Amino acid sequence: MIIDPLLKYREQHKHRLNYMPWLYWSLKPKHREWAVQWQQEYQAYLIEMETIEIGENCFISPLAHIFAEPGRKIKIGDNTFIAADCTLHGPLEIGEEVAINHHCILDGGKAGIKLGNQVRIAAYSHLYAFDHGMEMSQPIYKQAVRSQGIEIGQDVWLGAHVGIKDGIKIADHAIVGMNSMVTKDVGRAEIVVGNPAKFIRFRK
């Protein structure tokens, strides 16, 4: 069987976009046409299947796992991308121009996760807006689960492999370094690193 080289190239290009979705906005017109149609069809499917609201000019990889049952709505702002192998479970409120790179996990628990505009989340970062009790009286899996929520401000950058625990607030313009675990709130324009993450300096 002969495979059309153009179709073969297009499939590889889709694969590239799944993992490097920022390229979606710099496509040449001949590729932009099919890519926009591809995204429109997939996003229409998501809207039909899940409790989700998607803004204009977004890219959502079909290889991401998006779950937003009733009561756990996901809202995605304009010009946002979600890359392959992410798992998103509402409730989530995602601002405009947000980047969620591949293999990230965002679980809103009951209280939810809120991402401000222009947040950048690097690959393999995990945000969990819930936590288990840890008393010795019974096994962990039988204990109550709490959910306080997570709030990330505008223009925040989370480096690769960052973890954010339930109840955390990260203020505008902060940066969390690669491989850090955030267990306390982060102030405006602070740069924090480490496990647990500690303040090292302010952005200039």
For each residue, the residues with C-beta under 8 A, 3 or more apart:
1:
2:
3: 7 8
4: 7 8
5: 8 9
6: 9 10
7: 3 4 10 11
8: 3 4 5 11 12
9: 5 6 12 13
10: 6 7 13 14 31 34
11: 7 8 14 15
12: 8 9 15 16
13: 9 10 16 17 31 35
14: 10 11 17 18 35 38
15: 11 12 18 19
16: 12 13 19 20 23
17: 13 14 20 21 23 24 35 59 61
18: 14 15 21 61 62 63 83 84 102
19: 15 16 61 83 84 102
20: 16 17 23 83
21: 17 18 24 59 61 81 82 83
22: 25 26 81 99
23: 16 17 20 26 27
24: 17 21 27 35 39 59 81
25: 22 57 79
26: 22 23
27: 23 24 31 32 35
28: 31 32
29: 32 33
30: 33
31: 10 13 27 28 34 35
32: 27 28 29 35 36
33: 29 30 36 37
34: 10 31 37 38
35: 13 14 17 24 27 31 32 38 39
36: 32 33 39 40
37: 33 34 40 41
38: 14 34 35 41 42
39: 24 35 36 42 43 58 59 60
40: 36 37 43 44
41: 37 38 44 45
42: 38 39 45 46 60 62
43: 39 40 46 47 54 58 60
44: 40 41 47 48
45: 41 42 48 49
46: 42 43 49 50 52 54 60 66
47: 43 44 50 52 53 54
48: 44 45
49: 45 46
50: 46 47 66 67 68 69 74
51: 68 69 70 71 72 73 74 90
52: 46 47 66 68 73 74 75 76 90
53: 47 73 74 75 76
54: 43 46 47 58 60 76
55: 58 76 77 78 79 80 96
56: 78 79
57: 25 78 79
58: 39 43 54 55 76 78 79 80 81 82
59: 17 21 24 39 80 81 82
60: 39 42 43 46 54 64 66 76 81 82
61: 17 18 19 21 64 82 83 84 85 86 102
62: 18 42
63: 18 84 85
64: 60 61 82 83 84 85 86 87 88
65: 85 86 87 88
66: 46 50 52 60 74 82 88
67: 50 72 87 88 89 90
68: 50 51 52 72 73 74 88 89 90 91 92
69: 50 51 72 90
70: 51
71: 51 91
72: 51 67 68 69 89 90 91 108
73: 51 52 53 68 90 91 92
74: 50 51 52 53 66 68 88 90 91 92 94
75: 52 53 92 93 94
76: 52 53 54 55 58 60 80 82 94 98
77: 55 80 94 95 96 97 98 117
78: 55 56 57 58 96 97
79: 25 55 56 57 58 96 97
80: 55 58 59 76 77 94 95 96 97 98 99 100
81: 21 22 24 58 59 60 98 99 100
82: 21 58 59 60 61 64 66 76 86 88 100
83: 18 19 20 21 61 64 86 100 101 102 104 123
84: 18 19 61 63 64 102 103
85: 61 63 64 65 102 103
86: 61 64 65 82 83 100 101 102 103 104 105 106
87: 64 65 67 104 105 106 107
88: 64 65 66 67 68 74 82 92 100 105 106
89: 67 68 72 92 106 107 108
90: 51 52 67 68 69 72 73 74 108 112
91: 68 71 72 73 74 108 110 111 112 113
92: 68 73 74 75 88 89 106 108 112 113 114 115
93: 75 112 113 114 115
94: 74 75 76 77 80 98 100 115
95: 77 80 98 115 116 117 118 119 154
96: 55 77 78 79 80 117 118
97: 77 78 79 80 117 118
98: 76 77 80 81 94 95 115 117 118 119 120 121
99: 22 80 81 119 120 121
100: 80 81 82 83 86 88 94 104 106 121
101: 83 86 104 121 122 123 125 160
102: 18 19 61 83 84 85 86 123 124
103: 84 85 86 123 124
104: 83 86 87 100 101 121 123 124 125 126 127
105: 86 87 88 125 126 127 128
106: 86 87 88 89 92 100 113 126 127
107: 87 89 113 127 128 129 130
108: 72 89 90 91 92 111 112 113 129 149
109: 112 128 129 130 145 147 149 166
110: 91 129 130 147
111: 91 108 129 130 147 148 149 166
112: 90 91 92 93 108 109 129 149 150
113: 91 92 93 106 107 108 127 129 149 150 151 152
114: 92 93 149 150 151 152
115: 92 93 94 95 98 119 121 152
116: 95 119 152 153 154 155 156 172
117: 77 95 96 97 98 154 155
118: 95 96 97 98 154 155
119: 95 98 99 115 116 152 153 154 155 156 157 158
120: 98 99 156 157 158
121: 98 99 100 101 104 115 125 127 158 162
122: 101 125 157 158 159 160 161 162 178
123: 83 101 102 103 104 160 161
124: 102 103 104 160 161
125: 101 104 105 121 122 158 159 160 161 162 163 164
126: 104 105 106 162 163 164
127: 104 105 106 107 113 121 150 152 163 164
128: 105 107 109 131 150 163 164 165 166
129: 107 108 109 110 111 112 113 147 148 149 150 166
130: 107 109 110 111 145 146 147 166
131: 128 145 146 147 165 166 167
132: 140 141 143 144 145
133: 140 143 144 145 146
134: 140 143
135: 138 143
136:
137:
138: 135 142 143
139: 142 143
140: 132 133 134 143
141: 132
142: 138 139
143: 132 133 134 135 138 139 140
144: 132 133
145: 109 130 131 132 133
146: 130 131 133 166
147: 109 110 111 129 130 131 166
148: 111 129 166 167
149: 108 109 111 112 113 114 129 166 167
150: 112 113 114 127 128 129 164 166 167 168 169
151: 113 114 168 169 170
152: 113 114 115 116 119 127 156 158 164 170
153: 116 119 156 169 170 171 172 173 174 188
154: 95 116 117 118 119 172 173
155: 116 117 118 119 172 173
156: 116 119 120 152 153 170 171 172 173 174 175 176
157: 119 120 122 174 175 176
158: 119 120 121 122 125 152 162 164 176
159: 122 125 162 175 176 177 178 179 180
160: 101 122 123 124 125 178 179
161: 122 123 124 125 178 179
162: 121 122 125 126 158 159 176 177 178 179 180 181 182
163: 125 126 127 128 180 181 182
164: 125 126 127 128 150 152 158 168 170 176 182
165: 128 131 168 181 182 183
166: 109 111 128 129 130 131 146 147 148 149 150
167: 131 148 149 150
168: 150 151 164 165 182 183 184 185 186
169: 150 151 153 185 186
170: 151 152 153 156 164 174 176 182 185 186
171: 153 156 174 185 186 187 188 189 190
172: 116 153 154 155 156 188 189
173: 153 154 155 156 188 189 203
174: 153 156 157 170 171 186 187 188 189 190 191 192 203
175: 156 157 159 190 191 192 203
176: 156 157 158 159 162 164 170 180 182 186 191 192 193 197
177: 159 162 180 191 192 193 194 197
178: 122 159 160 161 162 193
179: 159 160 161 162 195
180: 159 162 163 176 177 192 193 194 195 197
181: 162 163 165 194 195 196 197
182: 162 163 164 165 168 170 176 186 192 196 197
183: 165 168 196 197
184: 168 196 197
185: 168 169 170 171
186: 168 169 170 171 174 176 182 190 192 197 199
187: 171 174 190 199
188: 153 171 172 173 174
189: 171 172 173 174 202 203
190: 171 174 175 186 187 199 201 202 203
191: 174 175 176 177 199 200 201 202 203
192: 174 175 176 177 180 182 186 197 198 199 200
193: 176 177 178 180 197 198 200
194: 177 180 181 197 198
195: 179 180 181
196: 181 182 183 184
197: 176 177 180 181 182 183 184 186 192 193 194
198: 192 193 194
199: 186 187 190 191 192
200: 191 192 193
201: 190 191
202: 189 190 191
203: 173 174 175 189 190 191
204:
